């Protein structure tokens, strides 16, 4: 009997990761951390609700703190009290958390489902597995929306990212995320720095100051946001003329809500978003998370998420399964950031740069904001 107990304890993780489960080894409550708004809603519809239908004993609580995930996980770890079970983060934050030992390293071929044709998870996700701790979900972009009914008479509709800094042609408030990422890159692009030189400039103190000086030209016209749902609401209320946010949030405002908003795809910044599992979870909680994440990131579930929001699924095998919007019946392809018409002038986000420089530039950026 003691031998059976020992074998059960030592192999529980392997059994759960391979798709089987023992209810007594699994917690029935999970706290998932995400970004709120339309994106979290797509996650709920695509895989949280189906998972709970298959497992009626499970209760899922959502926390909308992903924009503060690194700081909060650091604090939880310091207090030895990690209350989160699965955390949605951008790739650069996953790298930081992995480097600091706050996220669990995984073997994708053990933890994640293979594609329906037998292709391994590692090959199906491919180059999007940018960290040993990162489980990709989507490809998305940060871009701009603007109120098309607030374009001044006689002025062309904005087509260039640098309309952000042109308050003479396009007066009105702007909405920008309250962090340096993307804002610093756009500022340098619109200050004459070549696209392929942006990060080499930004790694110097002089380049960082150049970006802040450019942002200072519109600082008095900026509302700073922290949640992805903020800009769509500010645009809908007419409080800003243009603002940055995630392309899927703008899709929801434009297509689902019919707001008088247009998308500005120029210099959209491609990025990845996905899960990390906090390091050191108790065995029962970890087993439940592994069971959930294997389901939530399989081929069908990632394809299902793209039916609710215009983000590209991170698996190769999911792409052919994405067709029309689940509720509206419209073709989703033209609304994806990767659509050729939308991707004519993209800016490639440098994950390694921000994993290395984020804390230092964050401090400088927040000090600049406070001036």
N, C-alpha and C positions, 0 to 999 in steps of 0.2 A: 504493500500500500504506500509506504514512504517513497519507494522508487517511482511509482505512478505519479505521485504528487510532484516529485522533483522534475520528472520529464515534462509534465504539463506546464510547470512554471517556466522552464528553460526554453520550451518550444512554442509558447503562446504567441510570441511576436511573429515567428515564422508562419504559423498556421493562419493567423489573421491576415498577414501580408499576402498569403497565397489564395485568399478568398473565403476560407472557412472561418467560423467564429464560434466561441463559447460564450453564452450570455453572461455566465458568472464571472468571466474575465474582463467584461466590458462595462464601462460607465454608461449610464443612460442619459446623462446630461452633457451637452457640449456648448462651449462658448466660442463662436466664430467671430473673427474680427474682420471688418471690411470697410467700405467707403460710403455707405448709405446711398440714398437716391436710386436712380434708374439702374445703376450697375448692380447694387446689392439686390434690387428687385429681380434682376435677370438671374442672379445666382440662386435666389430663393425658388424661383419658378423652375429653373432648369435642373437643379439637383438637390437642394435642401428638402423641398416638398416631396419629390419622388422618393428620396431616401427615407423620410419619415413615414411615407405610405408603406414602404417595405418593412419598416421597423417602428411600429406604433408605440413601442416602449420608449423611444428616444425623444427627448425634448432638446430643441436647438434655440439658444439665445444669441442674438446678434449684438455686437458692439461696433460702433461706427468710428473707431479710433485709429484706422490704418495710417492716417497722416501723422500720427504721433507714435507709431509702433515701435520705432527704435528706442526712443527715450523711455517709453513706458515699460518695454521689456527689460531694459537696463535696470530700471528701478525695481521691477518685480524680482529680478534675479538677485539684486543687492539685498532685498528684503526676504529672499528665499520663500517667495509666495507668488508663484506663477499661476494666475487664475484663467489665462487664455489657453485654448486647446488647439486652435488652428488660426493662422494670421495671414491675411491677404496683404502682400506688399509688392512694391515695384522691385525690379531686378537689382538695382544698386543697393537698396536697403537690405535685400536678402543676402547680398555679398557681405555687407558690413556685419549683419547679425551672425552670419556663418563664421566670419573671421574672428569674431569676439566670443565664439562658443555659445551663443544664445539661441541658435537654431540647430536642429538635429540634421546631421548628414544622412542622406538616404542613398540607397542603390535603386535607381529607377526601375530596373528590371525585376526587382523583388517586391517593391512597394506599389508600383503602378501597373495597370492592366496593359496587356499587349493589344495591338490593333486587331480588328476582327479577322484579318488575313494571316495573323500570326507574327507580323512584324513586331519586333521588340519595342517596348516603350522608349528605350534609349534612341533607337533609330527613328521612331515615329515623331518624337519631339525634336530630335536632331540638334542643331546649333542653338536652339532656344534653352537648352539646359546649361545656363551660363554660370551656375554655382552648384556645388555639391549638396547644398541645402534647399535649392529652389525647385518648386514644382510648377511649371508654367501653366497658365490658363489661357491668356489672351494676348494678342498683339493689338495695341491701341495707339492713338496719337493724341498729343496735346496740341490744340489748335485754337482758332478764334471764331467766335460768332459775333455778328453785329446786327443792330436794328436797321433793317432795310428801309423802314419808314422814317428814319432819322438822318439819312444821307442828305446833306444840304442840297437845295435846288441848284442845278447846274454842275454839281460835282459828280464825277464817275463813282460807281460803286467800288469800294476798295478791293483790290486784287493782290496787293503786295503787303508783306508782313510789316513793312516800315510805315504803313498807314497808322500803326499803333503810336508812332512818335510824331505824326503830322496832325497836331491839334489845330492848326490853322485851317487846313482843308476839311478836317473832320473833328469839329469841336465836340466836347462832351466828356464825361467821365469814362475811365477805363477800369476793368477789373483784372487784376493779376494775382497769381498765387503768392502767398506770403512765404516764399522761399526763393533761394537764388536759382535753383534749377530751371532751365529754359529761359527765364527772364534774362539771365546773364548772357546766354548764347544769342538770343534775339537782339539784345542791345549791341553786342559786338558786330553782328551781321549788319545792323542798320547804322553802324558807325564806320563802315567801310572795310571790315575785316573779312577776308575771303573765307568761304565755308570750310575749306580744308585746313585752315589755320586757327580756327576759333579756339580749340582746346589747348594748342601750344601757347596761344596768347593768354588764355584764361588761367594757366598754371603759374603765371608770374604775378607778383603783387601789382605791377604796373597795369597789366591787363585786367585784373580784377577791379582796379580803380577806374579804368577806362569804361568798363561795363557799368559800374555804379554811377559814374558821371553822366553817361547817356541816359540811364534810368532817372536820374535827377531832373532831367528836362521835362519829365511828365509826372514827377512824384506828387505834385499837388493835385493832379487829375486822376489819381488811382485809388480805387477801393481794393484793399487787400483781402483775399479770400483764403479759407483753410479747407473748406469742404467742396467737393466737386459739384454739388447741387447749387452752390451759391451763385455762380455766374449765370446759369440759365434763369434763376429767379430774378436776379438783378436786371437781366435783359428783358424778361417778361414784364417787369414792373416799370421799364423805361428809365431806370436809375443810372444805367450806363449805356454809352453808345456801342462799345465793343468790349469783349472780355475773353480771356483764355479759359479753357476748360477741356475736358476730355471729349473726344468726338462723339462718343456714345451719348453723353449728356445732351449735346446739341441736337443729335438725331432725335432724341425723345422730345425736346422742346419744339423742334421744327415739324417733324413728321407726325408724332403722336398727339401733340398738343396744338398744332397749327399756329404757333406763335410767329409774328412778323420778323423772323430772324433768318439770316443767311449765314452760310459757312464760308470761312476764309481758310483754304487749304494750304496756302503758300507757307513754306518753311514749317509745315507741321512736323512735330518731333515724334518719331516712332519710339515706342517703349514696350516693355513686357511687364505683365502683371501675373502674379501667381501666389501660391501658398508657401509658407514655411511652418514647420512644426516646432514649437518651442522646445528647447533642450530640457531634459530632466523631468518630463511628465511622469506621474505615477503610472504603473503598468496598466491599470484598468482604463484610465483615460487615453493612454497612448494606443491601446488596442482598438478602442472605439474610433479614434481619429484615423488610424490606418485603414480601418474598414470603410469609413466614410470617404476618405480621400481617394481610395482606389476606385470607388463608384463614381465620385464627383468629377474625376478627370479622365474617365474613359472616353472612347471615341464618340459615342452617342451623346453623352452629357455635354461635352464641349460644343458639339454641333448644335445641340438644343439651346445652349445659352445664346448663340449667335442668331437665333430666331427672335430674340427679345431685345437685343441691343447690337449696334453696328461695330462690334469688335471681332477681329478675326480669331478663330480658334487656334490654339497653339500646336495641335496635332495635324500632321499631314493628312491622316486618314479621316479627320473630321470635315475638312473643307468640302469634299463632294457631297456631303450630307446637308450642307447649308443651302437653303433655297429661299423661301419666302418668310416674311414676318408672320409669327404665329397668330397674331390677332388681325393685322391689317391686310395680309395677303399680298403685300408688295415685295418685289424682288429686292433682297438685301444687298446684293453685290455692288450696286452703284453708291451705296452709303458706307462702304468699307474704306478705311484709310489706305488700304493696299490697292484699291481700284486704280487702273492706269490713269484715268482722268484726274483723280485726286492726288496722285503721287508724282506729279510732274516735277515738283521742286520740294523734296523732303529734306529734313535735317536729321542725320543719324546720331542718336543719343549715345554718349560714351559712358557705359556702365562703370568701367574700371576707373575712369577719371573721378567720377562722383563718389565711388566707394572710397577712393584715397583722399579726396580733398573736401568732402562734404562738411565735416565738422568744422574745419577751419574757415571755409567760405561762409558757412551758416552763421558763425559768430560775427564775421565781418558784415554780413548782410543785415543781420538783426540790429547790430550797432548803428549801421547806416539808417535803417528804418526809424530808429529812435531819435535821430538827430532832428 
